[in-house]
């Protein structure tokens, strides 16, 4: 019990190191105002991805039923990635379209720089949400140190790239550092593949790509950007996707 608890806590401590990047690196090279912009962007993204936290907690209990059935465990991870790509990615992409209006009304135009870094952070958080169940599986199988090593690699990539880019690009450099952390998920994929097999990422990647496209369109200063809302409605065209989303909603509600 002590061994599991310590290694589990160690993995969380390693992950929390990423929270130092903004105050330490952005604060040092871009100033306190930039720290505030990044902090607000992070807060917005965390609010929009609240489903990720609920899913992670539910998964620990639900996946325990399949601990000895690797095929079912792998299938559950694939289904979870698919649903998280939709339920986290689409709200974040949607906010990129209404963000300028919301921020102007709530905070004022002085906070518009938040929208410059928001898409980068959103992409990073969507990717982490998709891989959220990978860590659940590793914790379930007692591979806590594998999660710790992934977290350390993730933070190292984040910190080094931020240190290189923020002095040159300001908060946009922080955003690109967030995007660079996507390479760390290769490590997480390898750990999970070794334990339960290689997940199929095709469906999750499709919806992830859709969210990224809308986030990119959201950066265009033109009324035409609002037509991308039709892209966000694509999942609703499929009866299967509608049923999946409704079933997922019922689980979260209960």
Residue, then its C-alpha position, 0 to 999 in steps of 0.5 A: x500500500x505504501x509503495x503504491x501510494x508513494x509512486x502514485x503521488x510521485x507521478x502527480x508531483x512530477x506532473x505538477x512541475x509543469x505549473x511552474x513553467x508559466x510563473x518561472x519562465x514566462x514571468x522571467x522573460x515576458x513579464x507579469x502581464x504575460x503570466x496573467x494572460x497565460x494563466x487565464x488561457x489555462x483556466x479557460x481550457x481547464x474549465x472547458x475540459x472538465x469532462x476529462x477529470x470526471x472521466x478519469x475518476x470514473x475510468x479507474x473504477x470501471x476499467x478495474x472490471x477488465x483488469x484481467x481481460x486485456x482485449x476488453x481493456x484495450x477496447x475501453x481505452x479506444x472508446x474512451x479516446x474517441x469520446x474524449x476527443x469529441x467531448x473535450x475537443x469540440x467545446x474548446x474549438x467552439x469557444x475559439x469562435x465566441x472567445x473574442x466576444x466573451x472576453x470583450x464583454x467579461x474582461x475587456x479588450x485589454x485581455x485579447x492577447x489571451x486569444x493568441x495563446x489559447x489555441x495552442x494550449x487547447x491543442x495540448x489539453x485536447x491531446x492530453x485528454x485523449x491520452x487520459x485513459x492511458x494513465x488510468x490503465x497504467x495505474x490500474x496495472x500498478x505501473x505507476x513509475x511508468x506514468x512518472x517517467x512519462x510525466x517527467x519527460x513531458x515536463x522536460x520537453x515543455x520546460x526546455x522548449x519554453x526556455x528556448x522560445x519564450x525569450x524570442x516569441x513571448x507568450x506565443x513561445x509558451x504556446x508552441x512549447x505546449x504543442x511540442x509536448x505532444x511528442x511526449x505521448x509517444x512514450x505513453x503509447x509505448x508503455x500502454x502498448x507493452x501492457x495491453x496492446x496497441x490502441x487504434x487512434x484513427x477515430x480519435x485522430x479524426x475528431x482531434x483534427x476537426x477540433x484543431x482545424x476549427x481552432x485554426x479557423x478561429x484565429x482568422x479575423x473575418x466573419x467567415x470564421x463563424x461558418x466553421x460552426x458547421x464543422x462542429x456539427x459533423x459528429x451529430x450527423x452520424x446516428x452512432x455518434x449521437x447515441x455515443x454522446x447521449x450515452x456518455x452524457x447519461x453516465x456523467x449525469x448519473 
